[in-house]
Amino acid sequence: MSKAKLLQPDLILGDTILGLSQEILDHYHIKGLVLDVDETLVPLKKTHVSEELKQSIQHIRQKTPIWLVSNNLSESRIGRIANSLELPYLLGAVKPSRRKLRKAIRAMELPIPQVAMVGDRLFTDVLAGNRMGMFTILVEPMVDPAIAARSYPIHNFEVWLSQKLGVSLMSSQNRFIKRHKKRKK
């Protein structure tokens, strides 16, 4: 598999994880989710989850099993986030390593292609999911508004390097929305 293919998400949401719906998961035949935590669910260093995220996860969880898999080593922080969402979690994943992803998928008892890896980073979340053979979803990072004004050099470098390797980072969410609206008419 080429470097560009390893970094190419199957779906670029063009929104934060709050834009991910059961309708989208059904469209892509996704039966399980592995979610990154830092900047995918909450801004870096935050330990509280928004009510909007709780409701969104609760709605999706009714039909779709969800695991949190984080590179973060902080048991207290990730545990608090996972407990507030009532989700199982794994720490210290060292993504793009696949070891902890395998463990979460085995616990869900689903075929790998039916499980989506959802995250905000190309070189950890998307790369790990693609190496595993999962469906990969790139979301916009959840950032603290107080920090949002500053740039994110690692994220910017990942985007620049990915584009140099031929990865397309145009949002695929708009195509899904347009197709879905046509069907409803």
Phi, psi and chi 1 to 4 in degrees:
 res  aa     phi    psi   chi1   chi2   chi3   chi4
   1 MET       -  135.2 -173.4  178.9  -78.1      -
   2 SER   -71.8  160.8   74.1      -      -      -
   3 LYS   -59.7  -41.1  -70.2  175.1 -174.7  155.3
   4 ALA   -62.5  -42.6      -      -      -      -
   5 LYS   -65.1  -35.6  -76.2 -157.6 -178.9  -85.1
   6 LEU   -66.5  -26.3  -78.4  170.9      -      -
   7 LEU  -100.6   -4.4  -65.3  170.3      -      -
   8 GLN   -85.2  115.1 -177.4   65.3   58.2      -
   9 PRO   -68.4  149.5   -9.3   20.2      -      -
  10 ASP   -72.4  -32.1  -66.7  -56.6      -      -
  11 LEU  -139.3  128.0  174.7   63.7      -      -
  12 ILE  -106.3  109.0  -60.5  171.3      -      -
  13 LEU   -66.6  -35.5 -158.9   56.5      -      -
  14 GLY    71.9   19.4      -      -      -      -
  15 ASP  -156.4  170.5 -164.7   -4.3      -      -
  16 THR   -72.7  178.9   65.7      -      -      -
  17 ILE   -59.8  -20.0 -167.0  153.9      -      -
  18 LEU   -64.3  -18.2  -64.4  171.9      -      -
  19 GLY   -85.1   -5.1      -      -      -      -
  20 LEU   -83.5  126.3 -172.8   62.0      -      -
  21 SER  -125.2  163.7   65.3      -      -      -
  22 GLN   -62.0  -33.1 -172.1   62.0   54.7      -
  23 GLU   -60.3  -43.4 -175.4  176.9   54.0      -
  24 ILE   -65.4  -45.0  -68.1  169.5      -      -
  25 LEU   -61.0  -42.9  -61.0  175.6      -      -
  26 ASP   -62.5  -41.5  -70.0  -15.9      -      -
  27 HIS   -57.8  -39.7  174.5   78.7      -      -
  28 TYR   -95.3    9.4  -70.8  101.1      -      -
  29 HIS    59.4   38.8  -50.5  -70.9      -      -
  30 ILE   -88.3  126.1  -58.0  -58.5      -      -
  31 LYS  -109.4  -11.4  -53.5  -74.0 -174.7 -140.1
  32 GLY  -151.3  155.4      -      -      -      -
  33 LEU  -129.9  138.6  -69.6  176.1      -      -
  34 VAL  -114.9  121.6  173.6      -      -      -
  35 LEU  -111.5  135.1  -54.0  178.4      -      -
  36 ASP   -71.5  165.4  174.3   50.1      -      -
  37 VAL  -110.6  -63.9  177.7      -      -      -
  38 ASP   -62.2  118.4  -69.6  -31.3      -      -
  39 GLU    67.3   -0.9  -65.1 -170.4  -19.2      -
  40 THR   -94.9  -44.9  -63.8      -      -      -
  41 LEU  -102.8  -37.6  -60.9  179.0      -      -
  42 VAL  -141.9  151.7  -66.6      -      -      -
  43 PRO   -60.0  151.5  -23.8   34.2      -      -
  44 LEU   -52.7  136.3 -157.3   56.0      -      -
  45 LYS    75.5   -4.2  -60.5 -176.8 -178.2  175.7
  46 LYS   -85.7  147.7  -63.8  -71.8 -179.1 -178.3
  47 THR  -117.2   -5.0   56.4      -      -      -
  48 HIS  -108.5  140.8  -60.3  -38.8      -      -
  49 VAL   -98.4  141.1 -162.1      -      -      -
  50 SER   -68.9  154.4   72.3      -      -      -
  51 GLU   -61.6  -37.5  -84.2  -54.2  -48.9      -
  52 GLU   -60.8  -42.4 -171.8  178.7   11.3      -
  53 LEU   -67.2  -42.5 -179.5   64.6      -      -
  54 LYS   -55.9  -47.1  -80.5 -176.6 -172.8  177.3
  55 GLN   -64.9  -42.0  -69.9  172.8    4.3      -
  56 SER   -62.3  -47.8  175.6      -      -      -
  57 ILE   -64.3  -41.9  -65.6  -67.8      -      -
  58 GLN   -59.4  -42.3 -145.2  168.4   36.4      -
  59 HIS   -64.4  -48.7  176.7   72.6      -      -
  60 ILE   -65.6  -39.3  -69.2  172.5      -      -
  61 ARG   -63.2  -21.5 -165.8  178.9   65.7 -175.6
  62 GLN   -60.6  -31.3  -69.1  174.0    6.3      -
  63 LYS  -115.9  -23.5 -173.8  174.7  176.2 -177.4
  64 THR  -126.2  121.0  -53.7      -      -      -
  65 PRO   -66.3  143.5   17.0  -21.6      -      -
  66 ILE  -132.9  135.5  -56.0  171.4      -      -
  67 TRP  -123.8  145.5  -86.8   71.9      -      -
  68 LEU   -98.0  130.3  -56.4 -176.0      -      -
  69 VAL  -130.8  112.6  176.5      -      -      -
  70 SER  -121.1  145.2  176.9      -      -      -
  71 ASN   -74.7  -19.3  -77.2   -6.0      -      -
  72 ASN   -62.1  144.7 -162.7  -52.2      -      -
  73 LEU  -101.4   -3.3  -64.8  171.3      -      -
  74 SER   -79.4  100.9  173.7      -      -      -
  75 GLU   -58.8  -41.8  173.7   74.1   38.6      -
  76 SER   -66.7  -43.1   62.8      -      -      -
  77 ARG   -71.0  -54.8 -179.6  171.7  179.0  -83.1
  78 ILE   -66.7  -39.1  -57.6  -57.3      -      -
  79 GLY   -60.1  -42.5      -      -      -      -
  80 ARG   -63.4  -43.3 -172.7  174.1  -59.3  136.2
  81 ILE   -64.2  -48.0  -68.1  165.8      -      -
  82 ALA   -61.7  -43.3      -      -      -      -
  83 ASN   -64.7  -37.5  -69.4  -24.1      -      -
  84 SER   -67.8  -25.6   71.2      -      -      -
  85 LEU   -96.4   -4.5  -65.9  170.5      -      -
  86 GLU    57.1   49.4  -60.1  175.2   20.6      -
  87 LEU  -124.8  147.3  -65.4  174.8      -      -
  88 PRO   -72.7  155.3   23.0  -28.0      -      -
  89 TYR  -149.0  158.5   65.3   97.4      -      -
  90 LEU  -131.4  136.9  -64.7  166.7      -      -
  91 LEU  -102.2  167.3  -57.6  171.5      -      -
  92 GLY    53.7   45.3      -      -      -      -
  93 ALA   -70.1  -24.1      -      -      -      -
  94 VAL    53.8   40.5 -162.6      -      -      -
  95 LYS   -59.3  134.9  -67.6  174.9  -77.3  179.6
  96 PRO   -88.5   15.7   29.9  -32.7      -      -
  97 SER   -59.6  147.7  169.4      -      -      -
  98 ARG  -100.2   -6.5  -61.9  169.8  -75.1 -173.3
  99 ARG   -55.7  -51.6 -171.4  171.2   51.8   91.3
 100 LYS   -73.2  -28.9  -60.2  -89.1  176.6  121.2
 101 LEU   -63.8  -43.8  -63.7  179.1      -      -
 102 ARG   -56.8  -44.0  -85.6 -168.2 -160.1   98.2
 103 LYS   -61.8  -44.6 -170.0  172.1 -178.7  179.4
 104 ALA   -65.2  -43.0      -      -      -      -
 105 ILE   -65.9  -41.6  -67.0  168.2      -      -
 106 ARG   -58.9  -41.5  -93.2 -166.4  -56.5 -104.8
 107 ALA   -63.7  -31.8      -      -      -      -
 108 MET   -78.2  -19.6  -73.4 -173.2 -113.7      -
 109 GLU    55.9   47.6  -61.1  178.9  -14.3      -
 110 LEU  -124.5  153.1  -69.6  168.7      -      -
 111 PRO   -64.5  140.1  -14.3   24.3      -      -
 112 ILE   -50.5  -46.5  -68.1  169.2      -      -
 113 PRO   -64.5  -15.2  -20.5   31.4      -      -
 114 GLN   -91.6    3.1  -68.6 -179.0    3.1      -
 115 VAL  -112.4  132.5  179.5      -      -      -
 116 ALA  -102.8  138.1      -      -      -      -
 117 MET   -95.5  121.3  174.8   68.1 -136.3      -
 118 VAL  -115.4  124.6 -178.5      -      -      -
 119 GLY  -162.7  174.6      -      -      -      -
 120 ASP  -103.0   -2.3   66.7  -56.7      -      -
 121 ARG  -120.2  135.3  -59.4  -82.0  -52.8  -81.6
 122 LEU   -72.9  -44.5  -68.6  165.6      -      -
 123 PHE   -84.1   -3.1  -77.3   76.7      -      -
 124 THR  -119.7  -67.8   55.3      -      -      -
 125 ASP   -67.2  -55.0  -52.4  -43.9      -      -
 126 VAL   -66.3  -44.8  171.9      -      -      -
 127 LEU   -60.7  -45.0 -179.4   56.5      -      -
 128 ALA   -62.6  -46.8      -      -      -      -
 129 GLY   -62.3  -43.7      -      -      -      -
 130 ASN   -66.7  -39.2  -77.7  -18.1      -      -
 131 ARG   -62.2  -29.4  -71.8 -178.4   67.6 -137.3
 132 MET   -84.3  -19.2 -166.6   69.3 -158.2      -
 133 GLY    90.2   17.0      -      -      -      -
 134 MET   -83.6  164.2  -58.9  168.2   76.0      -
 135 PHE   -77.3  132.0 -172.5   88.3      -      -
 136 THR  -114.4  136.9   52.2      -      -      -
 137 ILE  -125.5  120.2  -58.0  173.6      -      -
 138 LEU   -95.7  126.2 -178.2   67.7      -      -
 139 VAL  -114.0  160.1  -63.5      -      -      -
 140 GLU   -70.5  143.1  -68.3  -66.6  -41.8      -
 141 PRO   -69.2  145.6   17.7  -23.2      -      -
 142 MET   -83.7  117.3  -70.8  -86.8 -154.4      -
 143 VAL  -122.6  150.9  -67.2      -      -      -
 144 ASP   -70.9  124.5 -174.9  -28.4      -      -
 145 PRO   -55.4  -30.5  -19.1   26.4      -      -
 146 ALA   -68.5  -25.5      -      -      -      -
 147 ILE  -100.9  -17.7  -60.0  171.0      -      -
 148 ALA   -56.5  -28.6      -      -      -      -
 149 ALA   -66.5  -29.2      -      -      -      -
 150 ARG   -78.1  155.0  -71.2 -170.2 -112.4  151.3
 151 SER   -81.7  163.4   69.7      -      -      -
 152 TYR  -114.0   90.7  -74.3   84.6      -      -
 153 PRO   -60.2  -37.3   13.3  -21.1      -      -
 154 ILE   -67.4  -45.7  -67.5  172.8      -      -
 155 HIS   -61.2  -45.5  178.0   74.8      -      -
 156 ASN   -61.3  -41.1  -66.1  -18.0      -      -
 157 PHE   -65.2  -42.4  176.4   73.2      -      -
 158 GLU   -58.7  -45.8  -78.7 -174.5   -3.5      -
 159 VAL   -62.6  -48.0  168.6      -      -      -
 160 TRP   -59.2  -50.0  175.1   81.1      -      -
 161 LEU   -64.2  -42.0 -177.0   56.7      -      -
 162 SER   -60.2  -43.9  -61.2      -      -      -
 163 GLN   -65.6  -36.9  -70.6  173.0  -29.0      -
 164 LYS   -62.8  -31.7  -69.7  -70.2 -177.5 -162.3
 165 LEU   -83.4   -4.7  -68.1  170.3      -      -
 166 GLY   101.1   12.3      -      -      -      -
 167 VAL   -78.8  133.7  174.7      -      -      -
 168 SER   -92.8  125.7  170.2      -      -      -
 169 LEU  -113.2   27.0  -64.8  176.6      -      -
 170 MET   -76.0  139.1  -62.2  -60.5  -68.0      -
 171 SER   -61.8  128.7  172.8      -      -      -
 172 SER   -93.8   -8.0   19.7      -      -      -
 173 GLN   -62.6  -38.6  175.9   61.5   12.3      -
 174 ASN   -61.2  -39.3  -67.8  -26.7      -      -
 175 ARG   -63.5  -40.4  -69.6 -168.3  -58.1  -89.9
 176 PHE   -62.8  -46.3  169.5   78.7      -      -
 177 ILE   -62.4  -44.9  -69.1  168.7      -      -
 178 LYS   -62.5  -43.7  -73.2  175.4 -173.0  170.4
 179 ARG   -63.9  -41.6  -82.7 -163.7  -48.8  -96.7
 180 HIS   -67.3  -39.5 -171.5   70.3      -      -
 181 LYS   -64.7  -37.9  -77.4 -178.5 -179.6  176.4
 182 LYS   -62.4  -40.4  -75.9 -179.9 -175.0  174.9
 183 ARG   -65.8  -34.2  -80.0 -167.0 -144.4  134.0
 184 LYS   -71.8  -21.8  -76.4 -171.2  170.0 -177.4
 185 LYS   -69.8      -  -72.2 -177.8 -179.2  179.3
